[in-house]
Amino acid sequence: LFSLKPKCHREIVVNEVSFVRKCIGADSSHGDLWGKLICTNFKVSFITHDALPMQRFQVANRLLGEHDVPLACVEQVVTVNDAKGKQKVLCSNQKLKFNPTELILYCKDFRIIRFRFDEAGPQSAKKVCLAIAHYSQPADPQLLFGFEYIGKQYYGSLGRCIVHSLTATCSGERVNGVDPGGGLQMPLFDRPSEWDREIKRTGAAEWRVCSINEGYVVSPSLPEYFVVPVSLADQDLKQYLCFFTAHRIPLWCWNHPNGSALVRMASISDPLQQRKLDQRICSAITKSHPQRSDVLKSDLDKNLPNIQDIQAAFVKVRQICVIEPFEESEEKWLSSMESSRWLEYVRAFLKHSAEVVYLLEGKHVSVILQEEEDRDLSCVVSSLVQLMLDPHFRSLTGFQSLVQKEWVMAGHRFLDRCNHLKKNDKEESPLFQLFLDCVWQIINQYPAAFEFTETYLTVLSDSMWIPVFSTFLFNCPQQRTENSMDFAKSKCIPVGEEKALRFPPVWDWSQQFTPKDQALFNNPMYVGKGATCVQNGAVKSFRRTKVNCPGTVSDAWK
């Protein structure tokens, strides 16, 4: 009666239990739904003939049913036995000594989902709970469902054609936008030609594409291709790279029409080389500016909260929003939100980004964003600065190319920061959610300046927990390539000349939503490129003192 029709390739049912009640009401069983609870290798699925009322502007995901939860979205699995008064948090490969009467799933998207087993078989209930705990905590990246999902599509020439169409047109040429057939046609910044187009688009005449990291021979966390000053030769870069943390030499992000450049780089690990390298890098950036303007450095580790502080604030917000009963007054709830410090951190990133905007736009100086390894805070700030200054990045495809460039290709640790493997809680931190919150704040200040809506930001955030897309599955492009090659080899998957699996990026929204639902991503008030510069409120005209290169952003506010 309650049958599951898998929506994804290679999705298999692991365990199931019938006569389960999904709790809808908080205080009573009125409105609860009856059905079958199923654990697959991709999701927790609840199959019922009863329907909940459709919410306004609700989108239906092609990969997930109305009551489905991707296993990657499950934060904690808690089992309860009413009679014994016992409660247990289940981890992978653990034993459960009692028969559960209730299962509670705490989800990473702030949902708490409860199932009751009052009428279900006790052994079946126990097995499905253990299966959910096991499959939601994979021990290896290659156990994430995305590998099975994309691997299936490679069998036979037809499968290879399908996969290729997800990332390129038949001719190999991409332009911004998505073609009517559903194939992705936007820059992924995995080839020199796409960086060349971005250089030309921004008028960065004194910058060039560098290919010294082809095959990831220089740095495993950098992309194969990136942009550097014309005056820096490959030989010089190879000489410098050993002095930077993780060999992450400076990366060009963007050029202002006035010639000022936004650059990001890791810390210099050798103190003896600090001053000499700073001068060489600053000199090269200065030469790339038509007016030979100053270069200022912003030390993000000193000026912004660290990833542990951000994670602690996020945990408190989740506690306030979904775990504590909502019985307090609005004033108490607002004070609790304030004490979490989450909004304080959002403000700090917006304020710092606006200060960098002031330097690039108002003072015509280039800015270097420096962070220990240049993979976390710099992703947020560089993206916000470009979003504020460049109308192109406030279009939908432009915004997607911004995330692809500054997060995915620049090596943000999505695997670790999302904690997909539930291995190391100390590495977990919601940097991308923080960025999306900052974007939402700017959209609310400038609603007509953005082509996309908060619905788009919501589904983008939700997509982090669907372990199918390359965008959020890996710590860097090299890790994606290495793991997909190993997986293909271990499964004897014929991948042809590519030698590695090609995962679909999240930007091919036809994988998840119909054209009708995708229409909800578009802002009807959008005015195109009318707003050239949007900032987080008014930016004060700070008096800047003269500093000798290399200066710091903080020097400019004295």
Legacy VTK file of the C-alpha trace (Angstrom):
# vtk DataFile Version 3.0
C-alpha trace
ASCII
DATASET POLYDATA
POINTS 558 float
0.000 0.000 0.000
2.810 2.411 0.969
5.497 1.838 -1.648
8.620 3.897 -2.255
9.543 4.790 -5.821
13.175 5.978 -5.644
13.678 9.348 -7.321
17.447 8.933 -7.644
19.671 6.505 -9.517
21.175 3.805 -7.276
18.869 4.605 -4.365
18.073 1.403 -2.484
15.877 0.679 0.540
17.979 -0.351 3.544
15.290 -0.780 6.198
11.642 0.067 6.784
8.880 -0.128 9.372
5.103 0.166 8.934
2.339 1.642 11.128
4.445 4.637 12.148
2.958 7.929 13.315
4.675 11.176 12.278
4.041 13.811 14.935
2.747 17.079 13.517
1.186 18.836 16.513
3.358 19.825 19.469
0.891 19.066 22.260
-1.518 16.440 20.925
-1.758 13.714 18.304
-4.383 15.682 16.395
-3.237 16.096 12.801
-0.529 13.429 13.033
0.109 11.320 9.941
0.247 7.512 9.670
2.467 5.680 7.232
5.697 3.795 6.617
9.159 4.991 7.709
11.917 4.026 5.285
15.693 4.422 5.380
17.453 4.345 2.011
21.108 4.954 1.225
20.128 8.562 0.375
17.365 9.713 2.691
14.872 9.099 5.466
11.501 8.784 3.777
8.002 8.791 5.250
5.306 7.435 2.925
1.712 8.382 3.709
-1.561 8.833 1.854
-2.421 11.822 4.030
-1.407 15.242 2.769
-0.427 18.452 4.516
-1.797 21.747 3.163
0.502 23.277 0.536
2.199 26.427 1.796
2.315 29.546 -0.311
5.434 29.802 -2.487
6.444 26.256 -1.516
8.669 24.538 -4.069
8.654 20.784 -4.698
12.051 19.122 -4.987
12.404 16.517 -7.736
14.892 14.511 -5.647
12.924 14.591 -2.398
9.342 13.899 -1.403
7.278 16.091 0.899
8.326 14.156 4.022
11.866 13.186 2.987
15.061 14.185 4.787
18.464 13.637 3.136
20.724 11.610 5.404
23.371 14.344 5.138
20.872 16.746 6.726
20.498 14.625 9.880
22.467 16.198 12.717
21.497 13.834 15.527
19.477 10.618 15.874
17.760 10.213 19.260
15.748 7.161 20.319
13.338 7.121 23.270
11.664 4.359 25.302
8.686 5.723 27.252
8.218 2.756 29.600
11.843 2.630 30.736
12.304 6.394 30.683
15.407 5.980 28.550
16.820 8.166 25.802
19.868 7.486 23.649
21.770 9.440 21.008
22.645 6.892 18.338
26.013 6.882 16.602
27.116 4.713 13.699
27.589 0.981 14.433
26.212 1.336 17.976
23.934 -1.157 19.706
20.513 -0.229 21.043
19.569 -2.201 24.162
15.919 -1.133 24.280
13.077 -1.114 21.780
12.362 2.505 20.823
8.873 3.934 21.133
9.928 7.239 19.552
12.548 8.500 17.114
13.620 12.156 17.052
15.684 13.517 14.162
17.462 16.824 14.756
18.224 18.262 11.324
20.847 20.728 10.127
18.176 22.881 8.492
16.633 23.612 11.938
13.882 20.982 11.690
13.013 18.564 14.491
11.077 15.541 13.200
9.404 13.028 15.535
8.100 9.542 14.756
6.114 7.309 17.141
6.240 3.509 17.026
3.157 2.785 19.216
1.658 0.362 16.660
4.849 -0.696 14.873
6.806 -3.909 15.336
9.473 -3.247 18.011
12.293 -5.093 16.218
11.529 -3.383 12.901
11.497 -0.004 14.659
14.880 -0.714 16.241
16.414 -1.798 12.930
15.273 1.275 11.049
16.623 3.575 13.799
20.019 1.832 13.700
20.060 2.040 9.898
19.363 5.787 9.930
22.150 6.341 12.479
24.595 4.274 10.443
23.887 5.687 6.991
23.723 9.305 8.182
27.298 9.053 9.497
29.484 7.746 6.647
33.108 6.984 7.480
34.555 7.973 4.096
33.769 10.601 1.424
33.196 7.857 -1.143
30.325 6.506 0.981
28.383 9.726 0.403
25.412 9.027 -1.854
26.668 11.328 -4.614
29.250 8.745 -5.698
26.640 6.035 -6.257
24.284 8.544 -7.861
26.720 9.820 -10.458
28.563 6.501 -10.915
25.378 4.844 -12.172
25.104 7.378 -15.004
28.505 6.423 -16.408
27.618 2.912 -17.538
27.388 2.990 -21.321
27.964 5.818 -23.779
24.479 7.238 -23.173
25.263 7.669 -19.476
28.502 9.501 -20.227
26.618 11.853 -22.535
24.094 12.612 -19.790
26.820 13.432 -17.278
28.709 15.594 -19.755
25.579 17.583 -20.543
25.308 18.546 -16.874
28.512 20.546 -17.034
28.971 21.661 -20.618
27.371 22.026 -23.980
28.265 19.599 -26.761
30.731 22.121 -28.190
32.397 22.630 -24.808
31.519 26.323 -24.832
29.713 27.873 -21.867
27.985 31.199 -21.448
26.092 32.606 -18.506
22.628 31.135 -18.106
20.948 27.763 -18.455
19.788 26.450 -21.801
16.147 25.333 -22.229
17.197 21.694 -22.329
18.420 21.912 -18.755
22.161 21.749 -19.490
24.336 24.072 -17.435
25.944 26.939 -19.316
27.742 29.131 -16.798
31.441 29.478 -15.955
32.741 26.924 -13.480
36.254 28.454 -13.558
37.874 25.099 -14.195
39.476 26.166 -17.487
41.714 29.089 -18.525
39.220 30.509 -21.051
36.699 31.266 -18.300
39.273 33.163 -16.252
40.253 35.046 -19.429
36.648 36.122 -19.921
36.458 37.350 -16.331
39.694 39.328 -16.774
38.261 40.996 -19.880
34.862 41.582 -18.255
36.446 43.509 -15.371
39.063 45.279 -17.507
41.985 43.790 -15.564
44.502 44.332 -18.376
47.601 43.863 -16.205
46.552 40.444 -14.889
46.993 37.016 -16.480
45.885 33.395 -16.099
48.486 31.226 -14.376
48.644 27.444 -14.964
51.529 26.371 -12.695
49.082 24.312 -10.608
47.870 22.080 -13.451
47.476 18.607 -12.018
47.550 20.240 -8.543
51.344 19.883 -8.488
51.929 23.166 -6.626
49.106 23.278 -4.074
46.362 20.675 -3.516
43.875 23.262 -2.235
44.233 25.807 -5.072
42.424 25.537 -8.422
44.414 24.419 -11.437
44.069 27.889 -12.965
44.008 31.277 -11.247
44.886 34.896 -11.966
48.084 36.736 -10.978
49.771 40.069 -11.913
51.394 40.139 -15.356
54.640 41.317 -13.739
54.956 38.111 -11.700
56.529 35.347 -13.790
55.759 31.669 -13.173
59.360 31.163 -12.064
58.947 33.842 -9.372
55.678 32.324 -8.157
57.244 28.872 -7.849
60.046 30.435 -5.815
57.626 32.225 -3.472
55.014 29.507 -2.919
56.943 27.541 -0.286
56.790 30.558 2.050
52.973 30.718 2.064
50.771 28.545 4.272
49.698 25.435 2.327
51.514 26.945 -0.720
48.535 29.247 -1.261
50.058 32.162 -3.155
48.019 35.364 -3.709
44.873 35.009 -5.856
43.193 37.778 -7.839
39.478 38.122 -7.101
38.216 41.164 -8.988
39.129 44.515 -10.552
37.300 47.794 -10.066
36.786 49.917 -13.212
39.169 52.481 -11.650
41.952 49.858 -11.693
41.950 48.870 -8.001
42.269 45.137 -7.434
40.864 42.837 -4.757
43.339 40.064 -3.891
43.302 37.288 -1.304
46.222 35.331 0.071
47.337 33.011 2.851
49.731 34.012 5.612
53.469 33.963 5.020
54.727 31.071 7.126
58.375 32.136 7.255
58.781 35.305 9.410
62.203 35.977 7.903
60.632 36.297 4.455
57.615 38.324 5.585
58.735 41.855 4.694
60.543 40.928 1.471
57.606 38.901 0.113
55.056 41.517 1.161
56.995 44.149 -0.760
57.302 41.981 -3.871
53.607 41.083 -3.910
52.526 44.671 -3.223
54.888 45.965 -5.890
53.402 43.600 -8.489
49.842 44.627 -7.550
50.812 48.320 -7.678
52.232 47.848 -11.184
48.885 46.374 -12.263
47.085 49.609 -11.281
46.933 52.357 -13.954
47.620 55.069 -11.313
50.149 52.906 -9.407
48.025 53.357 -6.279
48.757 52.094 -2.772
48.099 48.515 -1.658
46.546 47.935 1.761
46.348 44.656 3.600
43.448 43.464 5.758
44.309 40.776 8.322
40.971 38.983 8.613
42.137 36.750 11.463
42.647 39.865 13.619
39.631 41.869 12.469
36.858 39.258 12.368
35.462 36.442 14.558
37.058 33.035 14.052
35.315 29.894 12.809
34.865 28.497 16.344
33.101 31.682 17.500
30.824 31.561 14.452
29.970 27.896 15.095
29.219 28.596 18.788
26.872 31.437 17.808
25.116 29.212 15.261
24.581 26.460 17.850
22.982 29.021 20.188
20.685 30.267 17.412
19.594 26.709 16.698
18.955 26.190 20.412
16.787 29.307 20.514
14.880 28.620 17.299
14.085 24.921 17.442
14.921 23.315 20.758
13.686 25.686 23.457
9.871 25.967 23.718
8.606 29.222 22.242
6.762 30.481 25.326
8.781 33.565 26.238
7.865 37.104 25.312
9.125 38.589 22.064
11.487 40.812 24.060
13.092 37.801 25.748
13.419 35.994 22.416
15.103 39.010 20.846
17.476 39.348 23.787
18.328 35.640 23.470
19.104 36.153 19.787
21.290 39.098 20.670
23.194 37.116 23.282
23.930 34.388 20.701
26.150 36.977 18.921
25.137 35.632 15.495
23.730 38.964 14.320
26.770 40.715 15.779
28.983 38.544 13.593
26.799 39.165 10.534
27.197 42.889 11.173
30.979 42.529 11.619
31.393 40.889 8.202
29.126 43.403 6.497
30.910 46.324 8.147
34.367 45.063 7.246
33.307 44.357 3.675
31.878 47.888 3.401
35.210 49.293 4.609
37.019 47.375 1.863
34.453 48.708 -0.631
35.248 52.243 0.553
38.958 51.714 -0.157
38.465 50.165 -3.582
35.706 52.528 -4.726
36.392 55.739 -2.852
40.164 55.735 -2.412
41.177 53.860 -5.579
43.566 51.602 -3.659
44.016 47.853 -4.052
43.286 45.603 -1.068
44.771 42.251 -0.029
42.585 40.047 2.184
44.920 37.927 4.287
43.902 34.885 6.325
45.965 32.055 7.795
45.025 29.574 5.052
42.750 31.801 2.917
39.844 29.333 2.833
37.188 30.599 5.239
36.780 34.246 6.286
38.257 35.452 3.009
35.542 33.589 1.071
32.866 35.577 2.911
34.524 38.997 2.656
35.714 38.719 -0.957
32.232 37.604 -2.052
30.440 40.385 -0.161
32.777 43.067 -1.519
32.200 41.950 -5.105
28.469 41.631 -4.513
28.337 45.226 -3.239
30.463 46.675 -6.053
29.599 44.700 -9.187
25.998 44.563 -10.519
26.919 41.446 -12.522
27.175 39.429 -9.308
23.687 40.547 -8.267
22.182 38.753 -11.256
21.300 35.100 -10.655
23.927 33.563 -12.921
26.477 36.162 -11.816
25.881 35.304 -8.154
26.324 31.623 -8.917
29.588 32.291 -10.730
30.728 34.331 -7.703
30.127 31.402 -5.326
31.779 29.016 -7.774
34.840 31.284 -8.064
35.319 32.439 -4.461
34.152 29.321 -2.582
34.243 26.139 -4.650
37.331 26.742 -6.800
39.188 28.686 -4.098
39.039 25.613 -1.853
36.518 26.348 0.891
36.347 23.222 3.067
32.699 22.341 2.458
33.211 18.697 3.461
34.706 19.682 6.838
32.716 22.837 7.531
29.414 21.050 6.795
30.727 18.035 8.737
29.245 15.652 6.177
31.189 12.737 7.659
30.346 13.637 11.304
34.048 13.146 12.030
35.312 16.334 13.606
32.928 18.751 15.300
35.831 21.185 15.862
36.116 21.688 12.082
32.407 22.371 11.622
31.423 26.002 11.009
28.536 27.601 9.056
30.589 30.076 6.996
28.385 29.670 3.928
25.171 30.118 5.934
26.697 33.251 7.447
27.421 34.551 3.944
23.849 33.833 2.802
22.511 35.673 5.868
24.706 38.673 4.986
23.364 38.575 1.419
19.798 38.448 2.748
20.482 41.527 4.882
21.717 43.479 1.830
18.753 42.315 -0.274
16.428 43.727 2.375
18.194 47.090 2.125
18.273 47.094 -1.704
15.370 44.859 -2.817
15.392 46.015 -6.458
19.151 45.546 -6.943
19.087 41.721 -6.918
17.698 39.400 -9.563
17.191 36.550 -7.080
14.866 36.173 -4.086
15.090 34.822 -0.561
13.424 31.656 -1.891
16.529 31.142 -4.028
18.815 31.690 -1.002
16.748 29.167 0.970
16.920 26.397 -1.634
20.639 27.094 -2.121
21.163 26.643 1.619
19.024 23.474 1.647
21.041 22.059 -1.262
24.102 21.865 0.982
22.531 18.786 2.565
21.729 16.941 -0.677
24.951 14.936 -1.183
24.720 14.749 -4.961
26.289 18.008 -6.137
30.023 18.619 -6.378
29.505 22.184 -5.144
29.164 21.267 -1.457
30.694 17.784 -1.246
34.431 18.449 -1.156
37.129 20.567 0.470
38.711 21.520 -2.864
38.686 20.599 -6.574
41.697 18.304 -6.130
39.860 16.243 -3.495
36.892 15.870 -5.845
39.147 14.676 -8.675
41.155 12.281 -6.504
38.140 10.672 -4.823
36.156 10.328 -8.036
39.112 8.684 -9.810
39.581 6.241 -6.925
35.856 5.453 -6.827
35.665 4.882 -10.578
38.692 2.590 -10.403
37.365 0.599 -7.430
33.971 0.099 -9.119
35.485 -0.551 -12.583
33.414 2.322 -14.002
34.404 3.177 -17.595
34.956 6.933 -17.594
36.864 7.222 -20.857
39.221 10.125 -21.419
37.949 12.094 -18.430
39.510 9.532 -16.005
37.241 10.827 -13.216
33.528 11.123 -12.507
31.914 14.450 -13.370
29.545 15.414 -10.585
26.692 17.778 -11.431
27.059 21.228 -9.858
24.134 22.542 -7.857
23.705 25.329 -10.435
21.845 23.014 -12.805
18.559 23.667 -10.990
16.612 21.488 -13.435
18.001 18.544 -11.422
15.881 19.655 -8.459
13.060 21.928 -9.645
10.604 22.384 -12.484
10.744 25.602 -14.563
7.591 26.741 -12.728
9.272 26.395 -9.335
12.484 27.997 -10.610
10.426 31.065 -11.520
10.166 31.719 -7.758
13.924 32.381 -7.756
13.418 35.534 -9.847
12.759 38.935 -8.265
10.010 40.805 -10.180
11.305 44.146 -8.802
14.802 43.659 -10.248
16.068 46.764 -12.082
19.097 45.176 -13.739
22.362 47.077 -13.453
20.729 50.289 -12.229
22.341 50.100 -8.783
26.089 50.194 -9.393
27.173 49.989 -5.751
25.173 48.694 -2.779
26.584 48.720 0.730
25.569 47.778 4.235
24.066 51.160 5.096
25.945 54.448 4.745
29.729 54.167 4.776
31.443 56.937 6.688
34.161 58.821 4.824
37.082 57.853 7.026
40.197 60.001 7.045
43.101 57.903 5.779
46.673 58.498 6.853
49.532 58.004 4.423
50.965 54.516 4.784
53.896 52.917 3.059
53.291 49.592 1.371
52.517 47.172 2.822
49.932 48.947 4.979
46.843 47.507 6.610
43.171 48.325 6.304
43.169 49.271 9.983
45.830 51.892 9.223
43.345 53.611 6.949
40.855 54.223 9.774
43.247 56.035 12.134
LINES 1 559
558 0 1 2 3 4 5 6 7 8 9 10 11 12 13 14 15 16 17 18 19 20 21 22 23 24 25 26 27 28 29 30 31 32 33 34 35 36 37 38 39 40 41 42 43 44 45 46 47 48 49 50 51 52 53 54 55 56 57 58 59 60 61 62 63 64 65 66 67 68 69 70 71 72 73 74 75 76 77 78 79 80 81 82 83 84 85 86 87 88 89 90 91 92 93 94 95 96 97 98 99 100 101 102 103 104 105 106 107 108 109 110 111 112 113 114 115 116 117 118 119 120 121 122 123 124 125 126 127 128 129 130 131 132 133 134 135 136 137 138 139 140 141 142 143 144 145 146 147 148 149 150 151 152 153 154 155 156 157 158 159 160 161 162 163 164 165 166 167 168 169 170 171 172 173 174 175 176 177 178 179 180 181 182 183 184 185 186 187 188 189 190 191 192 193 194 195 196 197 198 199 200 201 202 203 204 205 206 207 208 209 210 211 212 213 214 215 216 217 218 219 220 221 222 223 224 225 226 227 228 229 230 231 232 233 234 235 236 237 238 239 240 241 242 243 244 245 246 247 248 249 250 251 252 253 254 255 256 257 258 259 260 261 262 263 264 265 266 267 268 269 270 271 272 273 274 275 276 277 278 279 280 281 282 283 284 285 286 287 288 289 290 291 292 293 294 295 296 297 298 299 300 301 302 303 304 305 306 307 308 309 310 311 312 313 314 315 316 317 318 319 320 321 322 323 324 325 326 327 328 329 330 331 332 333 334 335 336 337 338 339 340 341 342 343 344 345 346 347 348 349 350 351 352 353 354 355 356 357 358 359 360 361 362 363 364 365 366 367 368 369 370 371 372 373 374 375 376 377 378 379 380 381 382 383 384 385 386 387 388 389 390 391 392 393 394 395 396 397 398 399 400 401 402 403 404 405 406 407 408 409 410 411 412 413 414 415 416 417 418 419 420 421 422 423 424 425 426 427 428 429 430 431 432 433 434 435 436 437 438 439 440 441 442 443 444 445 446 447 448 449 450 451 452 453 454 455 456 457 458 459 460 461 462 463 464 465 466 467 468 469 470 471 472 473 474 475 476 477 478 479 480 481 482 483 484 485 486 487 488 489 490 491 492 493 494 495 496 497 498 499 500 501 502 503 504 505 506 507 508 509 510 511 512 513 514 515 516 517 518 519 520 521 522 523 524 525 526 527 528 529 530 531 532 533 534 535 536 537 538 539 540 541 542 543 544 545 546 547 548 549 550 551 552 553 554 555 556 557
